[in-house]
Every structure is written in C-alpha cells, then in structure tokens.
Amino acid sequence: MGYAQVDRPPLFEEGVRSGVMAAWREQGLPKGKRLTDLFQIDEREEIEPDLWPSPGFRRWPKNLSEVGELKNRLDMDEERRLPSRWEKRVKAWEERQHALMLRVHHGFFESVGIMGWRRFSDVMFQIKTNPALLERLMEIQGDFNARMTERVLSEVQVDAAVFSEPIGANHGPLVSPQVYRELVQPSYQPILDVLRRHGVQTIILRTYANCRVLIPAQLEAGFNCLWAVEVFGDGMDYRDLRNEFGRDLRLIGGIDLDVLHQGRQAVRDEIEQKVLPLLAQGGYAPLADSRVRKDVPWEVYRDYRRLLEQAVCGG
C-alpha cells in the first residue's frame, strides 16, 4: 500500500457464508481439508473494540437536551470494551507475521442507530429538519472512538485502520456529498488525528454498494484506501477508480463475485483484464467483493483461487 518494492501483494481470503464448506465437501472439497491447506492464503486479523452504546437504545435521543444519554452509554470502561484476553493478545501481536488492522468506526448510519426502516426514515427526516442533533450524536461517537483508538494504539502497532461505512445503494450513496462533508466527516477528524499521531499510514474506508460520488470527500478527509463490498454493476469498477483517482486511492478487493457464477473463462477474464493491470500499478490487494455463498460451485472457486495465485505469485 506504500507503492514500495515487495515480493508480492497479500492473498487474503474473502470469507465464506454459513453452510458453504458443507456444500463444497459434497462437490469434491477433500474431507478434513481447510481452504488454507489448499491455497495460498495470508492471515489477516482485525482488532474489534466495543464501540457501541451500552445498554443499546430502544428510543434514540430526539432533541439536543437528550444527547447526554449517549455520552453516558459510551462510558470509558476500557477493560470491558477491549477484546477478551487483551494482555495476552498484545504480547502475541508483538511477534506476529500477519496483517493486523484496527476497526475504529461503524460509520454514520449505524452510529445514529439505523438498524431498520423506521429509524432510517427518522434519520432521513432529521437530516433536513434537525441536522444539529445528528451532528452532536456523531461528535460524541467520534470523540469516544478517538479515545478508544488512542487506548489501543498506546499498546499495539497496527498496519491499517478500518472505518466501516454501510451507506450506499446500487445507484449511489443514500446521502449527498454535501451532507457527508458537513454532517459526517467532521466527527471522523479526532480519530484521524490519533491515527496520524501513531503513524498509521493506511486508512481504509470499507464501504458497501456504490459510494463513488463520496470518494473525493473521503480523500480530502484523509482516507487513502477503499475496500468496496457487495458492489453490483459497473459504478465501482476498480479500473475506472484507479484511472480517476490515481495512486492516492489504494484498493482492496474489486473482483466481481458474480463472475464466480459464470464459470472458469469469466473468472480468467476478470483476473486478466482487471487484476493484472492493478497489480502492475501497485497499491492493490485483490480478492472478491463479498463473502462467498453456497451458489458458487466448488470447482469454480478452486479454479478462481488457483488463477489468483498465479496472477499474484507467478507461475
């Protein structure tokens, strides 16, 4: 991700959904074998501190006089909010040989309590009628996340930080670039400041569906790596993104999961036409853009991983 000379980029694994391995064993996956036994797969680990209000809200604050309750529920009981067996893990990470990332934010929608349609509708209305309330909620969450980020980085050196941003639909994001700049991004700055102070150089935005029109604002804020998940259509094609944003935007993922439903030749075309040019440019770690489902046949997934290995490792 630093565009330095390396032996090869990492070969991460997408993750498989429930029941996939059982289905694949019926289709020929050798009994007792794991994917890591059969393919070159590099380990990747994410530190996940608890960043949620506790207890969770049944009714989110409706006006500024109530937002103090969010502060109360984001207490700084640090030991409880750190992953289990923290001291043991910290010691083990000192000797690690794998990529270690830190999750630092759940993104706008989840941070203001959107877990279903009713709350989504409320928040969309508040963007227009009461943006100060949402700004304050995001500010409180951002300040808390910055303190937790500082707490983790005081003991652990990580390779990247991950902001999640499930804010998109297939046609584009569900808020405008102006709303994103004015309402969301200011609350991320305290976290970004902590990351810079601790020398975390790769700052990943893991977004969902199509967020293309937000990318300029994200680059301005300090993000430098995109990991787009569950993308449908051509709106987020990584070749186009690299052409538009250049080396400022590092990339993770980008292989269309749908090609795994189309057979070996479609997979080969995707790797030759997309993966190989991006690998040659650097700043890119390839993998499919979603966890693999049971409707992907074992033999196609096997061929995909082998072709991907050849592209990354040669041979």
Residue pairs with C-beta under 8 A, 6 or more apart in sequence:
1 160
1 201
1 202
1 225
1 250
1 283
1 285
2 201
3 247
3 282
3 283
8 312
8 313
9 279
9 284
9 285
9 286
9 312
10 42
10 44
10 99
10 285
11 39
11 40
11 41
11 42
11 286
11 287
11 308
11 309
11 312
11 313
12 41
12 42
12 44
12 99
12 252
12 285
12 287
13 35
13 36
13 39
13 41
13 44
13 287
14 257
14 287
14 288
14 290
14 291
14 292
15 291
15 292
16 35
16 291
16 292
17 291
17 292
17 293
17 294
19 294
20 292
20 293
20 294
20 296
21 29
23 294
23 298
24 298
24 301
25 31
27 297
27 298
27 299
28 298
28 299
29 298
30 38
35 41
35 305
38 302
38 305
39 305
39 306
39 309
40 309
40 312
40 313
42 98
42 99
43 97
43 98
43 99
44 98
44 99
44 101
45 96
45 98
45 99
45 100
45 101
46 100
46 101
46 102
46 103
46 162
47 83
47 100
47 101
47 102
47 103
47 152
47 156
47 158
48 83
48 103
49 81
49 82
49 83
49 103
49 148
49 151
49 152
50 80
50 81
50 82
51 81
51 103
51 104
51 105
51 106
51 141
51 144
51 145
51 148
52 106
53 70
53 73
53 74
54 73
54 74
54 75
55 73
56 73
57 69
57 73
57 113
60 112
60 113
60 119
60 122
60 137
61 67
61 69
61 70
61 133
61 137
62 133
63 130
63 133
64 132
64 133
64 136
67 133
67 136
67 137
67 140
70 137
70 140
70 141
71 140
71 144
74 140
74 141
74 144
76 144
76 147
76 148
78 148
78 151
79 86
81 148
82 151
82 152
83 89
90 155
90 156
93 100
93 156
93 157
99 159
99 160
100 156
100 157
100 158
100 159
101 158
101 159
101 160
101 161
101 162
101 204
102 149
102 152
102 153
102 156
102 158
102 160
102 161
102 162
102 200
103 161
103 162
103 164
104 145
104 148
104 149
104 161
104 162
104 163
104 191
104 195
105 111
105 141
105 142
105 145
105 163
105 164
105 188
105 191
106 164
107 163
107 164
107 165
107 166
107 167
108 138
108 165
108 167
108 175
108 180
108 183
108 184
109 120
109 123
109 166
109 167
109 174
110 164
110 166
111 137
111 138
111 141
112 119
112 123
112 134
112 137
112 138
113 119
113 123
114 120
114 123
123 134
124 174
126 133
126 134
127 134
127 175
127 179
127 183
131 182
131 183
134 183
135 183
135 186
135 187
138 183
138 184
138 186
138 187
139 186
139 187
141 187
142 186
142 187
142 188
142 189
142 190
142 191
143 187
143 190
145 190
145 191
146 190
146 191
146 193
146 194
149 161
149 191
149 194
149 195
150 194
150 198
152 158
153 194
153 195
153 198
153 200
157 198
158 200
159 202
160 200
160 202
160 203
160 204
160 225
161 191
161 195
161 200
161 202
161 203
161 204
162 204
162 206
162 227
163 188
163 191
163 203
163 204
163 205
163 206
163 223
164 206
164 207
165 205
165 206
165 207
165 208
165 211
166 207
166 208
167 173
167 174
167 175
167 180
167 207
167 208
167 211
167 214
168 174
168 207
168 208
168 209
168 210
168 211
169 209
169 210
170 209
170 210
170 232
170 233
170 235
171 210
171 235
172 210
172 211
172 212
172 213
172 235
173 180
173 210
173 211
173 213
173 214
175 183
175 184
177 213
177 214
177 216
177 217
180 214
180 217
181 217
185 217
185 218
185 221
188 221
189 221
192 203
192 221
192 222
195 203
196 222
201 224
202 224
202 225
202 250
203 222
203 223
203 224
203 225
204 223
204 225
204 226
204 227
204 252
205 218
205 223
205 225
205 226
205 227
206 227
206 229
207 214
207 226
207 227
207 228
207 229
208 228
208 229
208 230
209 230
209 231
209 232
210 231
210 232
210 233
210 235
210 236
211 228
211 236
212 235
212 236
212 241
215 226
215 241
215 245
215 249
218 226
219 245
219 248
219 249
224 248
224 249
224 250
225 249
225 250
225 251
225 252
226 241
226 249
226 250
226 251
226 252
227 251
227 252
227 253
228 236
228 238
228 253
228 254
228 289
229 253
229 289
229 290
230 289
230 290
231 256
231 289
232 258
234 240
237 254
237 274
238 251
238 253
238 254
238 274
238 278
238 284
239 274
239 277
239 278
241 249
241 251
242 249
242 251
242 278
242 281
242 284
247 281
247 282
247 283
249 283
250 283
250 284
251 278
251 283
251 284
251 285
252 284
252 285
252 287
253 285
253 286
253 287
253 288
253 289
254 274
254 275
254 278
254 284
254 286
254 289
255 270
255 271
255 274
255 275
255 286
255 287
255 288
255 289
255 308
256 270
256 288
256 289
257 288
257 289
257 290
257 292
257 296
259 266
259 267
259 269
259 270
260 267
260 288
260 292
260 296
260 300
260 301
260 304
261 295
261 296
261 300
263 300
264 300
264 303
267 300
267 303
267 304
267 307
268 307
271 307
271 308
271 311
275 286
275 308
275 311
276 311
278 284
278 286
279 286
279 311
279 312
286 308
286 311
286 312
287 308
288 304
292 301
309 315
